[in-house]
Amino acid sequence: MTGSAPIPSEVYRGNAERILVVDGGIERFNTLDLIREIAPDHAEIVDDVYEAVAIVGLCRANEGVHTVLVPITIPDYAANRIVEAFRIVDGRVRLVLLVPAGRQDAIDTALAAGFDDAIEMPTTPSRLLEALGDRASSAETRPSGESSSQITEPAAEASIPSSVPTGSPRTPPAILEDEPDPPSTTPDPPIIKPVEENLGDVDLVESVMADDGTLRSMCLAMIRSHLGTQDVHLLEPEDGSEADPRSSMPILHRGRTMGRLASSSIGGEDLSRWAEWIGHWLALEHQVRSLEELCETDELTDAGNRRAFERILLETLDAARRERRIVTLMVFDIDNFKSYNDLYGHEAGDEVLCETVELLRATIRRGDHVFRIGGDEFVVIFSDTEGPRGEHSTPPESVEQIAHRFQAQVCNLRFPKLGVQAPGTLSISAGLATFPWDGHDGPSLLRHADQLALESKRSGKNAITFGPGARSRCRDDEPGHTNDKG
């Protein structure tokens, strides 16, 4: 409870009309007790919003529903869909959103979607009565024949930014008595809000999903909008010093520091509240990125897996088409790898795979990628970033140099688990194919490179076979055992 004196039930003048409260965990805010105290004969609890819609659509006129209170904590909450559903069954029903404290963004979104009101929990009896529309009695919205009460503009609306629409298509006509509609039948132009005031949960979720790097700036824009000042700054965890005169609060989530909020004009209490809010969003982004990385990483070697390969190859080829660049794939596997497992055990075989990836990572360029797409089968994406392609242009010579250097260094790897006789026995067979000459898309390029790798094996292993496109773009005087597929 809020500590107020008990309010007699006759204070609520909703008459016989019902109040539906959708179950969404609001009990922890003591709101149900307050509703029952204010309107003990009118309030009903329903299990979900679907039941509320059904009750509104099926009830008789003399037992109509006046207000539905919807907690934002219900599963699959979507303001637009909820408003649309109730408009279909009975457009006169008053919709009120219940939100935790500090969620002004959710309030703004709900009002813009068409909710009649939205209140923070816990609330006060007077604010709850206001949200229930009690100051405009039900006689003003339903043909009951009873006289209406004097309408006054709710005081709480003064705290809502003027750019946020506070009405909805279901607002009772009597609410507008103090400000009658203009005689013109031309609809008012839509209210255009600043970009930061249009932001809400949906935008933040989209930013997290898109991984476009905008989440932090969007969160900061929302905080500044709700606090009404630009004097709020989002700092990195290591930023700031004891000499900084600004108030600051750490952004924490489960003991992890993700940044700081700082301001010269906003007090510590407000900063702390918003630091906690943004901490949840930054933690969500971090968790989503971690899960994505886990889903695209080979558990044994820490190279990219086939899912990552297909995604990155598609993105790389799209960029290459736009920027007229070439892309080379190298497909290779380890010669006689099965024998390592058979002779020395799978633990030794795992060591061979991991050491091979580590060597490859030390050999390729920044921006190239390595993937494990099978047991001992790997792919490297070499992406030329040196500019547009012309009639006589060539890719970086280092592509062929890298392939030969890697081939030579693999032979010198040492594997303690293989025993003293094993060093120097490891080799690879590889094939290189280059876009656009050896393949016009990812599948055709991979297929061509894979066929060239098979030719390397057939030719005696420990070999690299270049496709026509790869060979024609590379120098012919590189050392090592190569096959020219032309």
C-alpha distance (Angstrom), angle and dihedral (degrees) to the residues before:
residue distance angle dihedral
M1 . . .
T2 3.75 . .
G3 3.78 97.2 .
S4 3.82 94.2 -107.8
A5 3.75 123.7 138.9
P6 3.82 113.7 -94.0
I7 3.78 113.0 -84.9
P8 3.82 117.7 -138.7
S9 3.76 114.3 -121.3
E10 3.82 93.5 -119.2
V11 3.81 89.3 70.1
Y12 3.80 87.4 77.4
R13 3.80 107.0 72.6
G14 3.78 98.9 -169.8
N15 3.84 90.0 120.8
A16 3.79 112.8 -161.6
E17 3.76 95.7 -18.3
R18 3.76 118.6 114.2
I19 3.79 134.0 -123.0
L20 3.80 115.5 -146.5
V21 3.80 118.6 -157.7
V22 3.79 114.3 -164.4
D23 3.80 111.7 -141.4
G24 3.77 108.5 -116.4
G25 3.78 106.9 138.4
I26 3.78 96.9 -78.9
E27 3.81 89.0 132.7
R28 3.79 88.1 89.3
F29 3.81 88.5 65.6
N30 3.83 91.9 55.5
T31 3.78 87.1 -123.3
L32 3.78 95.9 132.9
D33 3.79 91.3 58.2
L34 3.78 89.9 51.1
I35 3.80 92.8 48.9
R36 3.79 91.8 48.4
E37 3.80 89.9 48.9
I38 3.80 93.1 50.9
A39 3.80 97.8 40.2
P40 3.81 109.5 11.8
D41 3.81 94.8 163.9
H42 3.78 97.1 45.8
A43 3.82 109.4 43.8
E44 3.81 121.6 93.8
I45 3.79 130.0 177.6
V46 3.81 117.6 -134.8
D47 3.80 125.8 -169.6
D48 3.79 98.4 -126.5
V49 3.78 144.4 -11.0
Y50 3.81 91.7 -93.4
E51 3.80 90.5 61.8
A52 3.80 89.8 48.5
V53 3.80 91.5 53.4
A54 3.81 90.3 48.8
I55 3.81 92.8 50.7
V56 3.80 92.1 49.1
G57 3.79 91.8 48.9
L58 3.82 96.4 46.8
C59 3.82 104.2 36.8
R60 3.80 120.8 107.4
A61 3.79 121.5 -111.7
N62 3.81 94.1 -107.0
E63 3.81 91.8 54.1
G64 3.78 98.6 40.3
V65 3.79 125.7 156.2
H66 3.78 113.9 -110.9
T67 3.84 101.5 -177.4
V68 3.79 137.5 13.4
L69 3.81 117.9 -160.4
V70 3.81 112.1 -154.4
P71 3.84 121.0 -169.7
I72 3.78 114.8 -143.4
T73 3.82 86.5 -134.8
I74 3.80 94.5 74.3
P75 3.82 116.0 114.7
D76 3.82 115.6 -90.5
Y77 3.81 93.1 7.8
A78 3.80 111.1 -171.9
A79 3.81 117.9 166.2
N80 3.81 96.7 -156.0
R81 3.80 94.7 49.8
I82 3.81 93.0 47.5
V83 3.80 93.0 50.1
E84 3.81 91.7 47.1
A85 3.82 92.3 50.7
F86 3.80 94.3 53.0
R87 3.80 92.7 43.6
I88 3.78 88.9 58.0
V89 3.82 95.7 51.8
D90 3.84 99.5 35.1
G91 3.79 123.0 -12.5
R92 3.81 92.2 -164.7
V93 3.80 95.5 67.7
R94 3.78 113.6 111.8
L95 3.83 113.8 -128.2
V96 3.80 121.7 -155.3
L97 3.80 124.6 -178.1
L98 3.80 120.3 -147.2
V99 3.81 114.4 -151.5
P100 3.81 135.6 173.5
A101 3.79 117.0 -102.2
G102 3.79 115.2 -78.9
R103 3.80 97.2 30.0
Q104 3.79 98.8 116.7
D105 3.80 87.7 142.9
A106 3.80 90.1 62.9
I107 3.79 91.1 46.7
D108 3.80 91.7 52.6
T109 3.79 91.8 47.8
A110 3.81 93.0 48.8
L111 3.80 93.7 49.4
A112 3.78 91.1 47.8
A113 3.82 89.9 50.6
G114 3.81 92.0 53.7
F115 3.81 108.1 -90.3
D116 3.81 111.1 147.3
D117 3.78 93.3 -137.5
A118 3.78 142.3 -9.7
I119 3.79 124.8 -157.2
E120 3.78 135.2 -171.8
M121 3.77 120.5 -119.5
P122 2.97 130.4 -95.1
T123 3.78 94.1 40.8
T124 3.80 139.3 173.4
P125 3.81 127.7 -104.8
S126 3.81 92.4 -112.0
R127 3.81 93.0 49.9
L128 3.79 91.0 47.9
L129 3.83 91.4 49.9
E130 3.78 88.4 50.4
A131 3.81 91.2 50.9
L132 3.80 90.3 49.7
G133 3.81 88.2 58.2
D134 3.78 92.2 -120.4
R135 3.81 94.5 147.7
A136 3.76 86.9 63.7
S137 3.78 100.8 50.2
S138 3.75 121.5 -138.5
A139 3.81 89.7 -106.3
E140 3.77 87.9 74.6
T141 3.77 93.9 57.8
R142 3.80 101.1 33.7
P143 3.83 130.8 45.8
S144 3.81 95.9 -111.2
G145 3.82 95.4 129.2
E146 3.79 95.2 -127.5
S147 3.79 122.4 133.3
S148 3.77 119.5 -100.4
S149 3.78 127.6 -120.3
Q150 3.77 124.5 -119.8
I151 3.78 107.9 -85.1
T152 3.77 122.0 -135.6
E153 3.78 125.8 -178.1
P154 3.82 109.2 -101.3
A155 3.77 109.9 -105.7
A156 3.79 92.4 -141.0
E157 3.79 91.2 65.7
A158 3.79 89.4 69.6
S159 3.78 88.9 70.6
I160 3.80 92.7 55.5
P161 3.83 113.6 92.7
S162 3.79 110.1 -102.8
S163 3.77 89.7 -124.5
V164 3.79 92.1 63.6
P165 3.83 113.0 86.0
T166 3.79 109.3 -123.6
G167 3.78 99.2 -173.7
S168 3.78 133.1 66.7
P169 3.81 138.4 -162.0
R170 3.81 87.9 -92.2
T171 3.84 97.7 54.4
P172 3.85 107.9 128.5
P173 3.82 112.4 -108.4
A174 3.81 91.5 -124.5
I175 3.79 90.3 64.2
L176 3.80 87.8 69.9
E177 3.82 96.9 49.5
D178 3.81 92.6 108.5
E179 3.81 90.1 52.6
P180 3.83 108.2 33.9
D181 3.76 120.1 -157.1
P182 3.81 114.1 -93.7
P183 3.81 115.0 -105.7
S184 3.78 92.2 -116.7
T185 3.81 114.8 101.7
T186 3.79 91.1 -153.2
P187 3.81 108.5 112.1
D188 3.78 116.5 -116.8
P189 3.80 114.5 -101.9
P190 3.80 114.3 -101.3
I191 3.77 116.3 -92.4
I192 3.79 110.2 -111.8
K193 3.79 112.4 -150.7
P194 3.79 126.4 -161.2
V195 3.78 113.2 -91.8
E196 3.79 94.4 -107.1
E197 3.81 91.8 53.1
N198 3.78 90.7 53.4
L199 3.77 91.0 57.8
G200 3.79 119.1 104.0
D201 3.78 144.3 149.3
V202 3.80 92.5 -64.1
D203 3.80 91.2 57.6
L204 3.79 91.9 48.6
V205 3.80 92.3 49.2
E206 3.81 90.4 48.6
S207 3.81 89.8 51.4
V208 3.80 91.7 51.2
M209 3.80 91.4 48.8
A210 3.80 94.2 45.2
D211 3.82 93.7 47.4
D212 3.81 88.0 -146.9
G213 3.80 96.2 147.9
T214 3.80 94.4 -114.8
L215 3.81 100.7 108.0
R216 3.81 97.3 94.2
S217 3.81 94.0 47.2
M218 3.82 91.6 45.9
C219 3.81 91.9 50.3
L220 3.79 90.6 48.8
A221 3.82 91.3 49.3
M222 3.81 90.5 52.7
I223 3.81 92.6 48.2
R224 3.80 91.5 50.2
S225 3.79 91.5 47.5
H226 3.79 94.3 51.3
L227 3.81 93.7 44.2
G228 3.81 91.4 45.1
T229 3.79 95.3 -129.7
Q230 3.78 140.7 91.9
D231 3.79 89.6 -146.0
V232 3.80 94.8 99.9
H233 3.78 119.6 98.9
L234 3.79 132.8 -169.9
L235 3.80 111.2 -141.6
E236 3.77 132.0 -170.4
P237 3.85 115.8 -109.2
E238 3.80 92.0 -102.6
D239 3.83 95.0 45.6
G240 3.77 123.2 99.8
S241 3.78 132.5 44.6
E242 3.76 140.7 -143.9
A243 3.80 88.5 -97.9
D244 3.81 91.4 60.4
P245 3.83 105.5 108.4
R246 3.80 93.9 -157.9
S247 3.77 123.7 103.2
S248 3.78 110.6 -111.5
M249 3.75 138.8 -179.0
P250 3.81 127.4 -161.3
I251 3.80 117.7 -118.5
L252 3.78 103.5 -131.5
H253 3.76 135.5 176.2
R254 3.80 121.2 177.7
G255 3.77 91.8 -23.1
R256 3.82 95.0 -48.8
T257 3.81 117.7 119.7
M258 3.80 111.6 -140.4
G259 3.78 100.6 171.2
R260 3.80 143.6 -56.3
L261 3.80 136.9 -93.6
A262 3.80 113.6 -139.6
S263 3.80 133.7 -176.3
S264 3.79 139.9 162.2
S265 3.81 94.4 -150.3
I266 3.81 107.7 29.6
G267 3.78 117.8 84.7
G268 3.76 126.0 -122.2
E269 3.81 94.2 -106.6
D270 3.81 93.6 59.1
L271 3.79 92.2 41.3
S272 3.80 90.5 50.9
R273 3.80 92.1 51.3
W274 3.79 93.3 49.9
A275 3.81 92.5 42.0
E276 3.79 88.3 57.7
W277 3.82 90.6 48.0
I278 3.79 96.2 49.6
G279 3.80 89.8 42.7
H280 3.80 90.2 65.9
W281 3.81 91.9 51.4
L282 3.80 94.3 47.3
A283 3.80 90.1 47.3
L284 3.80 90.1 50.6
E285 3.79 90.8 51.2
H286 3.81 91.0 48.7
Q287 3.79 92.1 49.6
V288 3.81 93.3 48.2
R289 3.82 91.1 49.7
S290 3.82 90.4 47.9
L291 3.80 92.0 50.8
E292 3.80 91.3 47.6
E293 3.79 90.5 50.8
L294 3.79 90.8 48.1
C295 3.81 91.1 50.6
E296 3.82 91.4 52.2
T297 3.81 100.2 41.9
D298 3.78 128.7 90.7
E299 3.79 104.6 -123.6
L300 3.81 96.1 -144.2
T301 3.81 104.4 42.9
D302 3.82 101.0 20.8
A303 3.81 88.6 -128.6
G304 3.79 119.8 130.7
N305 3.80 115.4 -82.3
R306 3.79 128.4 -133.9
R307 3.80 92.9 -85.3
A308 3.80 90.3 55.5
F309 3.80 91.3 45.0
E310 3.80 93.7 54.7
R311 3.80 92.8 47.1
I312 3.80 96.6 46.1
L313 3.81 93.5 43.0
L314 3.81 90.4 53.0
E315 3.82 91.5 49.3
T316 3.81 92.2 44.9
L317 3.81 94.0 50.5
D318 3.80 92.0 46.8
A319 3.80 89.6 54.0
A320 3.81 91.3 45.0
R321 3.82 91.4 55.2
R322 3.79 92.1 50.2
E323 3.80 95.0 45.1
R324 3.82 98.5 34.8
R325 3.78 94.6 -119.4
I326 3.78 131.4 144.6
V327 3.79 127.0 -120.7
T328 3.80 124.8 -159.5
L329 3.80 126.2 -160.4
M330 3.78 121.9 -157.1
V331 3.80 114.5 -164.2
F332 3.80 116.1 -171.8
D333 3.76 142.2 156.3
I334 3.79 133.9 -166.3
D335 3.80 114.0 -94.9
N336 3.81 114.8 -115.4
F337 3.79 91.2 -4.6
K338 3.79 92.9 156.6
S339 3.79 89.7 63.4
Y340 3.82 91.0 59.6
N341 3.77 90.0 57.0
D342 3.80 92.2 44.1
L343 3.83 95.6 46.9
Y344 3.78 102.1 35.4
G345 3.80 105.5 18.9
H346 3.78 134.0 -108.6
E347 3.79 92.9 -73.6
A348 3.79 89.3 62.2
G349 3.80 90.4 45.0
D350 3.80 89.6 52.9
E351 3.79 89.4 52.3
V352 3.81 90.4 53.5
L353 3.82 91.3 52.2
C354 3.80 94.5 47.4
E355 3.81 94.8 45.9
T356 3.80 90.5 48.0
V357 3.81 91.3 54.7
E358 3.81 91.8 46.5
L359 3.80 90.7 52.2
L360 3.78 91.7 47.4
R361 3.79 92.4 50.7
A362 3.79 90.0 52.5
T363 3.81 90.0 51.0
I364 3.82 105.3 45.4
R365 3.81 125.0 77.0
R366 3.75 129.5 -102.0
G367 3.80 106.1 -84.5
D368 3.82 94.9 29.9
H369 3.81 117.0 111.2
V370 3.80 135.3 -145.7
F371 3.82 124.9 -155.5
R372 3.77 137.1 -179.1
I373 3.81 106.4 -141.2
G374 3.81 99.5 167.5
G375 3.79 142.6 8.7
D376 3.81 96.0 -64.3
E377 3.79 97.6 -9.5
F378 3.78 119.6 113.4
V379 3.81 137.4 179.8
V380 3.78 129.0 -157.1
I381 3.81 121.8 -161.9
F382 3.80 111.1 -149.9
S383 3.78 109.4 -167.8
D384 3.79 119.3 -168.4
T385 3.80 107.7 -138.0
E386 3.79 98.2 172.9
G387 3.78 98.9 102.7
P388 3.81 144.8 -81.0
R389 3.75 122.7 -21.7
G390 3.80 120.3 -111.6
E391 3.77 136.1 -179.2
H392 3.80 93.8 -88.6
S393 3.79 100.2 25.8
T394 3.80 121.8 122.2
P395 3.79 132.6 -158.9
P396 3.77 120.4 -109.6
E397 3.79 108.4 -66.7
S398 3.78 87.9 -134.4
V399 3.81 91.6 79.3
E400 3.79 92.1 73.5
Q401 3.78 91.8 34.1
I402 3.78 90.6 53.5
A403 3.80 92.2 49.7
H404 3.82 93.2 51.3
R405 3.80 93.8 41.9
F406 3.79 90.8 51.5
Q407 3.79 91.2 47.1
A408 3.82 91.3 52.5
Q409 3.80 95.5 44.5
V410 3.79 93.5 49.8
C411 3.79 88.0 64.0
N412 3.80 90.2 57.7
L413 3.80 96.8 51.1
R414 3.80 115.9 122.6
F415 3.79 121.6 -145.7
P416 3.81 115.0 -170.6
K417 3.79 92.3 -163.9
L418 3.82 91.0 59.3
G419 3.82 94.6 62.4
V420 3.77 133.7 -123.2
Q421 3.79 95.6 -60.7
A422 3.78 95.4 54.4
P423 3.86 106.3 72.0
G424 3.75 115.3 107.3
T425 3.79 95.7 20.0
L426 3.81 98.2 98.8
S427 3.81 119.0 102.4
I428 3.78 139.6 159.3
S429 3.79 136.7 -141.5
A430 3.79 115.1 -147.4
G431 3.78 144.2 176.1
L432 3.79 127.7 -158.0
A433 3.81 125.0 -156.8
T434 3.80 126.1 177.5
F435 3.79 131.7 -147.9
P436 2.98 127.6 -100.0
W437 3.82 98.8 13.3
D438 3.83 99.5 47.6
G439 3.80 98.5 33.2
H440 3.80 137.8 3.6
D441 3.80 97.3 -147.5
G442 3.80 141.9 13.8
P443 3.83 99.9 -83.1
S444 3.82 94.5 45.7
L445 3.81 92.6 46.0
L446 3.81 92.5 48.8
R447 3.80 91.6 46.0
H448 3.80 91.6 52.1
A449 3.81 93.7 47.4
D450 3.81 90.6 48.0
Q451 3.80 91.5 52.4
L452 3.80 90.1 50.6
A453 3.81 90.3 51.4
L454 3.83 89.0 53.6
E455 3.81 89.1 52.3
S456 3.79 89.1 53.5
K457 3.78 89.1 56.3
R458 3.78 93.2 47.0
S459 3.79 90.5 51.0
G460 3.80 92.5 60.0
K461 3.82 104.6 -74.3
N462 3.81 126.7 -104.9
A463 3.81 86.0 80.2
I464 3.78 141.3 118.4
T465 3.79 119.3 -143.8
F466 3.80 118.8 -161.9
G467 3.77 124.0 -153.7
P468 3.82 119.8 -129.1
G469 3.76 91.7 -96.6
A470 3.78 94.9 46.9
R471 3.82 94.5 45.1
S472 3.81 94.7 45.1
R473 3.78 90.2 54.1
C474 3.80 95.8 46.9
R475 3.77 135.9 69.5
D476 3.78 119.4 -95.8
D477 3.78 97.3 -146.0
E478 3.79 99.3 71.9
P479 3.83 116.5 125.1
G480 3.76 123.9 -116.1
H481 3.76 139.8 61.7
T482 3.79 108.3 -54.8
N483 3.75 137.7 163.0
D484 3.77 121.0 -147.8
K485 3.79 109.7 -144.8
G486 3.77 100.9 -162.7
